[in-house]
């Protein structure tokens, strides 16, 4: 069941109901606003749960462009503009302001739902994958590591080794297993290469280095307890 919340902003009640019925049938939860001012009010009250906004252009009190500008000042929430206009210049204007999609009325509700699903899927992929544990923060997209908010410099192999240990938290990992998974091949050299990498990582983690436990006769384990 879909849990994403969609904010529908349109001054036509029939249009809001039509869109809402199709989205609810797909499992989305819905919030509504009948004008630009109300849209901003609803957004501010629910910004943490709104996944996407369907925003009409021509509305009373505050038009869609004005709403878009204000939301884009501090939010990257996906926005699809709904408008009766179909001029290329209007579409370009919308994209310049930060619109993710632009659909002209009249439109097929099924196509609209498909666009919504496609944008949300794309947005979820764009979301940064960040893992945080006991003051250690790993940004997988940027391949960076921060300790108590301060970035530390790790070599690629040190980074991959730390990530592997953390992703297998509380599991005792043999040196052979670490080599095969981090070095990505059967390593026939001296497994003490892991020991030297662990030593460097512990040093760079500072006080957090104690979380990498040595399991005598086996290998290592990442444990924060």
DOVO-849997 format. One line per 8 residues: number of its first residue (from 1); for each residue x, y, z of N, C-alpha, C. Coordinates in steps of 0.2 Angstrom, whole numbers, always signed. Example, Ala and Ser with C-alpha at 12.3 -4.5 7.8 and 13.67 -1.06 7.14 Angstrom:
! DOVO-849997
1	+66:-28:+39:+62:-22:+39:+66:-16:+39; +64:-11:+35:+68:-5:+36:+64:+0:+39
//
This chain:
! DOVO-849997
1	+4:-6:+0:+0:+0:+0:+4:+6:+0; +3:+11:-4:+7:+17:-5:+5:+22:+1; +11:+25:+4:+10:+29:+10:+11:+36:+8; +13:+38:+2:+15:+45:+0:+9:+49:+1; +10:+55:+3:+5:+60:+4:+5:+66:-2; +0:+67:-5:+0:+72:-11:-5:+78:-9; -2:+84:-10:-6:+90:-9:-9:+92:-16; -15:+92:-16:-19:+95:-23:-21:+102:-22
9	-18:+106:-26:-20:+113:-26:-24:+115:-32; -30:+117:-31:-34:+119:-37:-40:+122:-35; -42:+128:-38:-48:+131:-36:-55:+128:-38; -54:+123:-42:-60:+120:-44:-61:+113:-40; -67:+113:-36:-68:+108:-32:-69:+101:-36; -72:+101:-42:-73:+95:-46:-67:+93:-48; -62:+97:-50:-55:+95:-52:-52:+91:-46; -52:+94:-41:-49:+91:-35:-51:+84:-33
17	-58:+84:-33:-61:+77:-32:-59:+72:-37; -59:+74:-43:-57:+69:-49:-50:+67:-48; -46:+71:-46:-39:+69:-45:-38:+65:-39; -42:+67:-34:-41:+64:-27:-44:+57:-28; -49:+56:-31:-52:+49:-32:-47:+44:-35; -44:+46:-40:-39:+42:-44:-33:+40:-40; -31:+45:-36:-25:+44:-32:-26:+40:-26; -32:+41:-23:-34:+37:-17:-35:+30:-19
25	-37:+29:-25:-38:+22:-27:-31:+18:-28; -26:+22:-29:-19:+20:-29:-16:+19:-23; -19:+21:-17:-16:+21:-11:-13:+27:-8; -13:+33:-11:-11:+39:-9:-15:+42:-4; -12:+46:+1:-16:+50:+5:-16:+57:+2; -21:+61:+4:-22:+67:+0:-24:+73:+5; -21:+79:+3:-22:+85:+7:-24:+90:+1; -29:+94:+3:-31:+99:-2:-31:+106:+0
33	-31:+110:-6:-31:+118:-5:-34:+121:-11; -39:+126:-9:-43:+129:-15:-40:+135:-17; -34:+138:-14:-31:+144:-17:-24:+144:-15; -20:+149:-18:-13:+149:-16:-11:+150:-9; -15:+154:-6:-13:+156:+1:-14:+150:+6; -20:+146:+4:-21:+140:+8:-16:+135:+7; -14:+134:+1:-9:+130:-1:-2:+130:+3; +0:+137:+4:+6:+138:+8:+5:+136:+15
41	-1:+138:+17:-3:+136:+24:-3:+129:+26; -6:+125:+21:-6:+117:+22:+1:+115:+21; +5:+117:+16:+11:+115:+15:+16:+116:+22; +15:+122:+25:+19:+123:+31:+17:+118:+36; +11:+117:+37:+9:+113:+42:+10:+105:+41; +12:+103:+35:+12:+96:+34:+19:+95:+29; +23:+100:+29:+29:+99:+25:+33:+92:+26; +33:+90:+32:+37:+84:+33:+34:+77:+30
49	+27:+78:+29:+24:+72:+26:+22:+72:+19; +22:+78:+16:+20:+79:+9:+25:+77:+4; +24:+72:+0:+29:+69:-5:+29:+72:-11; +23:+75:-13:+22:+79:-20:+17:+83:-20; +17:+89:-24:+12:+94:-24:+9:+94:-32; +3:+94:-32:-1:+95:-39:-3:+102:-38; +0:+107:-42:-2:+114:-42:-4:+117:-48; -11:+120:-47:-14:+123:-53:-11:+130:-53
57	-11:+133:-59:-8:+140:-60:-12:+145:-59; -18:+145:-62:-23:+151:-62:-27:+150:-55; -26:+153:-50:-30:+153:-44:-31:+160:-41; -36:+160:-37:-37:+167:-33:-32:+168:-27; -32:+174:-25:-27:+176:-19:-20:+175:-21; -18:+170:-23:-11:+169:-25:-10:+164:-30; -7:+165:-36:-7:+160:-42:-1:+155:-40; -2:+150:-45:+3:+144:-44:+10:+146:-44
65	+12:+151:-49:+19:+153:-49:+22:+156:-43; +17:+160:-40:+19:+163:-33:+20:+158:-28; +16:+153:-28:+16:+148:-23:+23:+144:-24; +24:+142:-30:+30:+138:-32:+36:+142:-30; +37:+149:-31:+43:+152:-29:+44:+152:-22; +38:+153:-18:+39:+153:-11:+41:+146:-8; +38:+140:-11:+40:+134:-9:+47:+132:-11; +49:+134:-16:+56:+133:-19:+62:+136:-15
73	+60:+141:-11:+65:+145:-7:+68:+140:-2; +65:+135:+0:+68:+131:+5:+66:+123:+5; +63:+121:-1:+60:+114:-1:+61:+112:-9; +63:+106:-9:+64:+102:-16:+59:+97:-17; +53:+98:-13:+47:+93:-14:+45:+93:-22; +44:+87:-25:+42:+87:-32:+36:+91:-33; +35:+95:-38:+29:+98:-40:+27:+97:-47; +21:+96:-48:+18:+95:-55:+13:+101:-56
81	+15:+105:-61:+10:+111:-62:+4:+109:-67; -2:+111:-65:-8:+109:-69:-10:+116:-71; -11:+116:-78:-13:+123:-81:-17:+122:-87; -22:+126:-88:-26:+126:-95:-22:+129:-101; -16:+132:-99:-12:+134:-104:-7:+129:-107; -6:+129:-113:-1:+124:-116:+4:+128:-120; +6:+134:-119:+11:+138:-122:+18:+135:-120; +22:+134:-125:+29:+132:-124:+33:+137:-119
89	+31:+143:-120:+35:+148:-115:+33:+147:-108; +26:+146:-107:+24:+145:-100:+28:+138:-97; +28:+133:-101:+32:+127:-99:+39:+129:-97; +42:+132:-101:+49:+134:-100:+50:+138:-93; +45:+143:-93:+45:+147:-87:+44:+143:-80; +40:+138:-81:+39:+133:-75:+45:+129:-73; +49:+127:-78:+55:+123:-77:+60:+127:-74; +60:+134:-76:+65:+138:-74:+64:+139:-66
97	+58:+139:-64:+56:+140:-57:+57:+134:-53; +58:+128:-56:+59:+122:-52:+54:+117:-53; +49:+118:-58:+44:+113:-59:+47:+106:-61; +44:+101:-58:+47:+94:-60:+43:+91:-66; +37:+93:-67:+33:+91:-72:+28:+96:-74; +25:+96:-80:+20:+101:-82:+15:+98:-86; +9:+98:-84:+3:+95:-87:-2:+100:-89; -4:+100:-95:-9:+105:-97:-16:+101:-97
105	-21:+105:-95:-28:+103:-95:-31:+104:-102; -36:+99:-104:-38:+93:-100:-33:+88:-101; -33:+84:-96:-28:+78:-96:-31:+72:-93; -28:+66:-95:-31:+60:-93:-29:+59:-86; -34:+57:-81:-32:+56:-74:-27:+50:-73; -28:+45:-78:-23:+39:-77:-16:+41:-79; -16:+46:-84:-9:+48:-86:-6:+52:-80; -10:+56:-77:-8:+60:-71:-5:+56:-66
113	-9:+51:-64:-7:+46:-59:+0:+43:-61; +1:+41:-67:+7:+38:-69:+13:+42:-69; +11:+49:-70:+17:+54:-69:+19:+55:-62; +14:+55:-58:+15:+55:-51:+19:+50:-48; +17:+44:-50:+21:+38:-48:+28:+38:-51; +29:+40:-57:+36:+40:-60:+40:+45:-56; +37:+51:-55:+41:+56:-51:+43:+54:-44; +39:+51:-41:+40:+49:-34:+45:+43:-34
121	+45:+39:-39:+50:+34:-39:+57:+37:-41; +57:+41:-45:+63:+45:-47:+66:+49:-41; +62:+52:-37:+63:+56:-31:+66:+51:-26; +63:+45:-25:+66:+41:-20:+73:+38:-21; +74:+38:-28:+81:+36:-30:+86:+41:-29; +84:+47:-29:+88:+53:-28:+90:+55:-21; +86:+52:-17:+87:+53:-10:+93:+50:-8; +97:+54:-4:+104:+52:-2:+103:+46:+3
129	+108:+41:+2:+108:+36:+7:+113:+37:+12; +111:+39:+18:+115:+41:+23:+114:+36:+29; +119:+33:+32:+119:+29:+38:+122:+32:+43; +119:+33:+49:+122:+36:+55:+121:+31:+61; +127:+30:+64:+127:+26:+70:+132:+28:+75; +130:+30:+81:+134:+32:+87:+139:+37:+85; +137:+42:+81:+141:+48:+80:+145:+47:+73; +145:+41:+70:+148:+40:+64:+143:+41:+58
137	+144:+45:+53:+139:+46:+48:+142:+44:+41; +139:+40:+38:+142:+38:+31:+137:+40:+26; +139:+44:+21:+136:+46:+15:+138:+42:+9; +134:+37:+7:+136:+32:+2:+136:+36:-5; +132:+41:-6:+132:+44:-12:+139:+48:-13; +141:+52:-8:+147:+56:-8:+153:+52:-6; +152:+46:-4:+158:+41:-1:+162:+45:+4; +158:+48:+9:+161:+52:+14:+159:+49:+21
145	+164:+51:+26:+162:+48:+32:+163:+54:+37; +159:+55:+42:+159:+61:+47:+159:+58:+54; +163:+60:+58:+163:+58:+65:+161:+64:+69; +156:+64:+73:+153:+69:+76:+153:+76:+72; +150:+75:+66:+149:+80:+62:+155:+83:+58; +161:+80:+59:+167:+82:+56:+170:+77:+51; +171:+79:+45:+173:+74:+40:+180:+72:+41; +181:+65:+40:+187:+62:+40:+190:+59:+33
153	+196:+59:+32:+199:+57:+26:+200:+50:+26; +197:+46:+22:+198:+39:+21:+200:+37:+14; +205:+32:+13:+206:+29:+7:+200:+25:+5; +200:+24:-2:+194:+20:-4:+193:+13:-1; +199:+10:+0:+199:+3:+4:+197:+4:+11; +199:+9:+14:+198:+10:+21:+190:+12:+22; +188:+16:+17:+180:+17:+17:+176:+11:+16; +178:+7:+11:+174:+1:+10:+174:-4:+16
161	+180:-4:+19:+181:-9:+25:+176:-6:+30; +177:+0:+32:+172:+3:+37:+165:+2:+36; +163:+3:+30:+156:+2:+28:+154:-5:+29; +158:-10:+27:+157:-17:+27:+156:-19:+35; +160:-17:+39:+160:-18:+46:+154:-15:+49; +152:-9:+47:+146:-6:+50:+139:-10:+48; +139:-11:+41:+133:-15:+38:+133:-22:+41; +138:-24:+44:+137:-31:+48:+138:-30:+55
169	+135:-25:+58:+136:-23:+65:+134:-29:+69; +139:-30:+74:+138:-36:+79:+139:-43:+77; +142:-43:+71:+143:-50:+68:+151:-50:+68; +154:-56:+70:+161:-57:+70:+163:-59:+63; +167:-56:+60:+169:-57:+53:+176:-59:+53; +177:-65:+49:+184:-68:+49:+188:-63:+44; +194:-64:+44:+199:-60:+40:+197:-62:+32; +197:-69:+31:+195:-71:+25:+189:-69:+22
177	+184:-68:+26:+177:-66:+24:+178:-58:+22; +181:-55:+26:+182:-48:+25:+186:-47:+18; +191:-50:+17:+195:-50:+11:+191:-51:+5; +187:-57:+5:+183:-59:+0:+177:-54:-2; +175:-50:+3:+169:-46:+2:+172:-38:+1; +177:-36:+4:+180:-29:+3:+185:-29:-3; +189:-34:-3:+194:-34:-9:+191:-37:-15; +185:-40:-14:+181:-43:-20:+185:-48:-24
185	+189:-52:-21:+192:-57:-24:+196:-62:-19; +198:-68:-21:+201:-72:-16:+208:-69:-15; +210:-67:-9:+216:-64:-8:+221:-69:-6; +227:-70:-10:+232:-75:-8:+238:-72:-4; +237:-66:-3:+243:-63:+1:+242:-63:+8; +246:-59:+12:+245:-59:+19:+239:-55:+22; +235:-59:+26:+229:-56:+28:+230:-51:+33; +236:-50:+35:+238:-45:+40:+237:-38:+37
193	+236:-38:+30:+234:-31:+27:+228:-28:+30; +223:-32:+32:+217:-30:+35:+219:-27:+42; +224:-30:+46:+226:-27:+52:+228:-20:+51; +232:-19:+46:+235:-12:+45:+230:-7:+43; +225:-9:+39:+219:-5:+37:+215:-3:+44; +214:-8:+48:+210:-7:+54:+213:-2:+58; +220:-3:+59:+224:+1:+63:+223:+9:+61; +223:+10:+54:+223:+16:+52:+216:+19:+53
201	+210:+15:+52:+204:+17:+52:+202:+19:+60; +204:+15:+64:+203:+16:+71:+206:+23:+73; +212:+24:+71:+216:+31:+72:+212:+37:+69; +209:+36:+63:+205:+41:+60:+198:+42:+64; +196:+37:+66:+189:+38:+70:+190:+41:+77; +196:+41:+79:+197:+44:+86:+194:+39:+91; +190:+43:+96:+187:+39:+101:+182:+34:+99; +179:+35:+93:+175:+30:+90:+178:+24:+87
209	+185:+24:+87:+189:+18:+85:+188:+12:+89; +186:+13:+95:+185:+8:+100:+179:+3:+98; +174:+5:+93:+169:+1:+91:+171:-4:+87; +177:-4:+84:+179:-10:+80:+183:-14:+85; +180:-20:+86:+183:-25:+91:+187:-30:+88; +192:-32:+91:+196:-37:+88:+194:-44:+91; +192:-49:+87:+190:-55:+89:+196:-60:+89; +199:-61:+94:+205:-65:+94:+204:-72:+90
217	+209:-73:+86:+208:-80:+82:+203:-80:+76; +199:-74:+76:+194:-74:+70:+195:-68:+66; +194:-62:+68:+195:-56:+64:+192:-50:+68; +187:-47:+66:+184:-41:+69:+177:-40:+69; +174:-36:+73:+167:-35:+74:+166:-27:+75; +161:-25:+72:+159:-18:+74:+153:-18:+79; +155:-15:+85:+150:-16:+90:+150:-9:+95; +144:-6:+96:+144:+0:+99:+142:-1:+107
225	+140:-7:+109:+138:-8:+115:+144:-8:+120
//
